[in-house]
Amino acid sequence: MRATPLAASVASLTRKKRLELDDDFSVDYPSRKRARRGPQPKPPPCLLPLSPPPAPDCAPAVALASRLGSYILLEPEEGGRAYRALHSPTGTEYTCKVYPACEARAVLEPYAQLPRHDLVARPAEVLLGPQLYAFFARTHGDMHSLVRSRRRVPEPEAAALFRQMAATVAYCHQHGLVLRDLKLRRFVFTDCERTKLVLENLEDACVLTGPDDSLWDKHACPAYVGPEILSSKACYSGKAADVWSLGVALFTMLAGHYPFQDSEPALLFGKIRRGAFALPEGLSAPARCLVQCLLRREPGERLTARGILLHPWLQEELILSAPSQSHCGPADQVVPSGPGLEEAEEEEEMGEGEVGLYG
């Protein structure tokens, strides 16, 4: 059976998540993903090579322990959109991400745009059949889980990890990708010691066609959304919005809770628009400086992703010698252990029992 050609229109394939907001922001969290319509630039002619598709009798709905080419799909993860997979010839475990076949071009385009780098995970193999199946190497947890278990990450360790996160974003920006939807959960560990981070995939990345990084579709994770996305302006800087999300991630690593939190969406968005937050006690002056340079209300006043790497707090000699700050006061709010602000854009509805996750 021959591989299906990727010839569908890009305009009908692009996957976008929107942060749907009324003028007074008195709305619930975004409930579902929506597609962005309109003319889109054509991707490069050569995308990732496709392996032979699975057997013809493979149904569109993935069944447990079903065979897909040389892989066996096991139990689902992340609500059923990703699966544990076993490569039969070698016994190697993978994570299989499943996408509608009509979205193949939109899913693969960012990987074609970005040169290979060990800071960004790429699919080891891609199969195109009734659906698109991308197989990624298994990881050892993510940054969200680390912060949730540790409450606060000591400064030397946080600096070493955050440097990798900033370098990843800087590399993507350099090659014309705006990542959007950045959050701690998207950075995963490739080693058991949990010292080496990569970006888990390029889902929802936007491929730029020139130096202008203006975006019009407003979508983001509520905890990490920048104030400019909540404003009434028609467009915003995608790169500056990524930097804001990095600032939220850094604050959370050092404090053990998000800089802006509230169980009511309208109040949460109001806090973000005001941009007022309280840094935890015990942080070094360079760490406080970097957080404040990232979480600035005006996008033009923030550091660029590349500029972050030049900040004194991230210099290697300081990373090795900075004092550890791991105290967590009893009144601190912690990163939620269940579906919380990071996962709000994936939920169909906000259940009443989720309010307590923020405290």
Secondary structure, DSSP 8 states (H G I E B T S, - for coil): -------S-GGGT-EE------TT-------S-EE--S------S--S--B----TT--SS--TTEEETTEEEEEEEGGGTEEEEEETTTTEEEEEEEEEGGGHHHHHHHHHHS---TTB---SEEEESSEEEEEEE--S-BHHHHHHHHSS--HHHHHHHHHHHHHHHHHHHHTTEE--S--GGGEEESSTTS--EEE---TT-EE-SSS--EE------GGG--TTTTSS-S-EEHHHHHHHHHHHHHHHHHHSS-SS--SSHHHHHHHHHHT-----TT--HHHHHHHHHHS-SSGGGS--HHHHTTSGGGSHHHHHHS-------TT-----SSS-GGGGGG-SS--GGGGGGG-
